[in-house]
Amino acid sequence: MFDLAEGRGEGGAEATALRAGIPVAIHLLDMGGGLGVHERKVTPEAVLSVPFAAFLKGMRGMSWPEPRAATPRGCSA
């Protein structure tokens, strides 16, 4: 499982990094026609899987929380 995330999967399978502009690292493994291109990094437009494209559309439409501002007290706030 961890080798897949680093692009070293069994049988020549390689994980593809998805660049979707969200604060979550997503790596894809094409299980048979779910991606339109086979490159190391792809954009959401390369996703052909209808269910995953809908899920990704929802993820991209979310308003993600911003990191908390630093305080003078540091991490012990």
N, C-alpha and C positions, 0 to 999 in steps of 0.2 A: 504494500500500500504506500509506504513512504518513498519507495523508489519511483512510483508512478508520478508523484508530485514533483519529483526532481527530473522527470523526463527520462528515466532509465527503466521503464517497465519491461516485463517479460515478453518474449516473442516479438520484439520490435515495436510494441505499443509505446507511444510517447504522449505524455500529458502536454496539453496546449494551454498556455496562459491566456486568460480572457481579460482584455483591457476594456472595462465597462464604465470607468469613471466613478466607481463606488468604493467605499473604504473596506472592501472585503476581497481577499485574494482568492480567485476562483481559477482552478485548473480543470480542464475538460479532457475526457478520454472518449474519443469518437467510437461508439459501439456499432456503427453501421449506417453512415449517411447522415449523421446529426450535424455535421459541419460542412460548409460549402468549400472551404479551403483547408489545406493541411500545412500549417506553418507553426513556428514556435510561439507566436503571439497573434491573436485574432481579436477583432472587434465584434460587437454584438450583431452586426450585419451578416457575419459569417455563420451564425447559428441558424440551422434549418429545422431543428426539432421544434415543432409547434408548442408542445407543453413547456419545454425549457425556455423558449423565446417569450412565452407569456409570463412565466415566473420571473425571468430577467427584466422584462418590462416593468413589472411591479416593483422589483428591487431598485431599478433606476428611477422610478417615480417617487420613491420614499424621500422624506426629509430626514436626513441622517443627523444625529446629534453632533455638535461641535465638541472638540476637546475642552475640558474645563480649564479655565484661566488659572495661571499660577498665582498663589497667594504668598504673602510674606511669611506665613507660618510653614510653608513647604508642604510636604506630604502628610504631615500629622494633623491636618485641619479637621 
